Amino acid sequence: MNEIAIVRGDTMRLVISRIKNTGGEEYILGDGDVIRLDVKKAAAEKAVISKRVTAADYDNGDLPVVILPEDTAGLAAGDYFFDIRLVTGDKNIYTIVPISKLKILRNVTDIGAEV
């Protein structure tokens, strides 16, 4: 299982690039296609972070998925789980990143509204 870490309240930019279809060819998102990232404390629980990316979000051929400070600021430090899936316009589902661990680390400095 892969693991990534983020300090609670930080910004994290994950980049999805070069999605391959089942034939090994590069897949470019089309109309109606959505990349979904859900973060949960446990697989059967409700998502605490949900992100959606579409073809409109391409940035120089990459698809950025951005976790914002407010996405994690209210979460307890600890282990969470996520996966990334492609849902095509015709409702086929492909897992791009299988279940992986997202470790949310405690922060020391509270930035708040003073920035």
C-alpha positions in Angstrom: 0.0 0.0 0.0 1.3 3.4 -1.0 1.5 6.2 1.7 1.6 9.9 1.4 1.6 12.5 4.3 0.3 16.0 4.7 0.5 18.4 7.6 -3.0 19.3 8.8 -3.9 22.7 7.3 -1.4 22.6 4.4 -1.9 22.6 0.7 -1.0 19.5 -1.3 -1.0 19.3 -5.1 -1.2 15.8 -6.5 -0.7 15.5 -10.2 -2.2 12.8 -12.4 -0.4 12.4 -15.7 -0.4 9.9 -18.5 -3.5 7.8 -17.7 -3.2 4.6 -19.7 -6.3 2.7 -21.0 -6.6 -1.1 -20.8 -4.7 -1.4 -24.1 -1.7 0.6 -22.7 -2.4 3.7 -24.7 -2.6 7.2 -23.2 -6.2 8.1 -22.2 -7.3 11.7 -22.5 -10.4 12.7 -20.5 -13.4 13.5 -22.6 -16.8 15.1 -22.1 -18.5 13.5 -19.0 -15.3 11.9 -17.7 -14.5 12.6 -14.0 -11.5 11.7 -11.9 -12.6 11.2 -8.2 -10.5 11.2 -5.1 -12.2 10.4 -1.8 -10.4 10.3 1.6 -12.0 8.3 4.4 -11.1 7.3 7.9 -12.2 3.8 7.0 -13.4 2.4 3.6 -17.0 1.9 4.7 -17.3 5.4 6.2 -18.4 8.7 4.6 -15.7 10.7 2.7 -14.1 13.5 4.7 -12.5 14.9 1.6 -13.9 14.6 -1.9 -12.2 16.0 -5.0 -13.4 15.9 -8.6 -11.3 16.7 -11.7 -12.5 16.9 -15.3 -11.0 17.6 -18.8 -11.5 21.3 -18.1 -8.8 21.0 -15.4 -6.0 19.9 -17.6 -2.8 22.0 -17.0 -0.1 21.4 -19.6 -1.3 17.8 -20.0 -1.5 17.0 -16.3 -4.5 16.8 -14.1 -3.9 18.5 -10.7 -5.9 17.4 -7.7 -5.5 20.0 -5.0 -6.1 19.4 -1.3 -6.7 22.8 0.3 -5.9 23.9 3.9 -9.6 23.9 4.8 -9.9 20.3 3.6 -7.7 19.0 6.5 -7.8 21.8 9.1 -10.7 20.3 11.0 -9.5 16.6 10.8 -7.8 14.7 13.6 -4.2 13.7 12.9 -3.9 10.1 12.0 -4.2 7.6 9.2 -6.9 7.9 6.5 -7.4 6.0 3.2 -7.9 7.2 -0.4 -8.1 5.9 -3.9 -8.4 7.7 -7.2 -10.9 6.5 -9.8 -11.9 7.4 -13.3 -15.6 7.4 -14.0 -16.2 7.7 -17.8 -19.0 9.5 -19.4 -20.7 6.2 -20.2 -20.4 5.2 -16.5 -17.5 2.7 -16.7 -15.2 2.9 -13.6 -11.4 2.4 -13.6 -9.2 2.6 -10.5 -6.2 4.7 -11.2 -4.7 4.6 -7.7 -5.8 1.7 -5.6 -6.5 2.1 -1.9 -3.6 4.0 -0.3 -2.8 5.6 3.0 -3.0 9.4 3.6 -1.3 10.2 6.9 -2.4 13.6 8.3 0.3 15.0 10.6 -0.3 17.4 13.5 0.6 21.0 12.9 2.2 23.2 15.5 1.8 26.7 14.0 -1.8 27.8 13.6 -2.0 30.2 10.6 -5.7 31.1 10.8 -7.0 34.3 9.3 -3.9 36.5 10.0 -2.2 35.6 6.7 
